[in-house]
């Protein structure tokens, strides 16, 4: 699973309370099963068609959107 | 025998005597004015919290106005209309005679929801359904924060006006929890504006996996259902229509499936987010019996009524999370529970039903950012 860094100050960056989060979209190829993790973009939603699969060329599908903590404030 | 002059000299130079007088005076002051001093300290504490609530309330209002303006084509200045919404009240039915009260509550909440949606559509003519649903959710947040601020302010001012120490202390004691909920609400605004799935959406996410690529039918307002097959059983999968921020009407949907569509269900499995207790881990999965659904209680009532009338067992699968996690962007800890939930659903279907049976799987929660 490739993990490009999320660009700063984008829809994929969020602050909740004292913690900062990066939001990612997982695109999964229904044919070969390859998963790609990328920064969330406005308009993404689960089950939406994603980009072409880099391995087999099929259209991927967004299967998950979730946030992971980036910086934990003291 | 000491003379008067000697005594004055002794008192005047004895530091301990001065301390004694101060101590006695402070003792007297605290006995007479102790409660007033405490009222002052407690009221100051509440006042600081009230200021925080006011900031949150103002921020949520501004975010709502900004969202309406940014969503384009507003018919008029949305600020005035939003201010009207914030003061909008829902009068609950009389409960002196509780017979039939659920139907009355349902009617009132449905009327309110329809009114809010039609007003939002009027302010944002031609806006896509996702934007309308997000605007509804943001308005709901702003309205909740406005109400919290008003109630806290009311008791604070009443406590000060009547010099009621008990009232103020009670308010001070619950303020940390009130602020926690208000913090969760204000943090939810960004998530809704961006259309990201929230923690409460774990139920719809699970259901969407079974529905993808299948034909959908609307079984209740904002509620869709697909029919699939799972290990020889017919599986009816139901969720709120996404990617809009809807919660749907799963109670009416399930009732329709059983009573109008005459589908003889052998089991109902409900997947929902549940508030965790302090000390529990986010993403922990719990299994149980009964209707797993929150809200005001009307959907739960319908599901309990129809399932007990038709003797359909209801199984619940709950994914634990805090109030903040439930209404803000979906955390990885919560999505990590998906595999366990899918396994539990499979085990339940295989153990509690047999081939040829009909099972309904309901993914309960807000469908924002979750299609089907």
Interface residues (C-beta under 8 A of the other chain):
Chain A: X11 X14 X16 X17 X21 X23 X40 X42 X43 X44 X45 X46 X47 X48 X61 X64 X65 X66 X67 X68
Chain B: X183 X187 X190 X191 X194 X195 X196 X197 X205 X208 X212 X242 X243 X324 X328 X329 X330 X331 X332 X334 X335 X338 X369 X370 X371 X372
